[in-house]
Amino acid sequence: MKAQEIRELSDKELDEKLSDSEEELFNLKFQLATGKIQNPGSIVHLRRDIARLKTIQTERKRTQEKAGSTPTTEEAAKA
């Protein structure tokens, strides 16, 4: 999944996609341990997708915090 596709998701969809991907990674690791995995390279791709999801999730949180904690001109004048 590309970063642009991830950015188009809503916050709720992003959370769901992240939890689904983490669950899928767990299952793939379990298959790797038991020797039943079909494509071991899929673990690498999935880990990278999870990293992208978490990065974009963090970006959104930081922009929300920044927007919420920016002092208004009145607050800046009082300080």
ABEGO torsion letter per residue (X at the ends): XBAAAAAABBAAAAAAAAAAAAAAAAAAAAAAAAGABABAAAAAAAAAAAAAAAAAAAAAAAAAAAAAABBBAAAAAAX
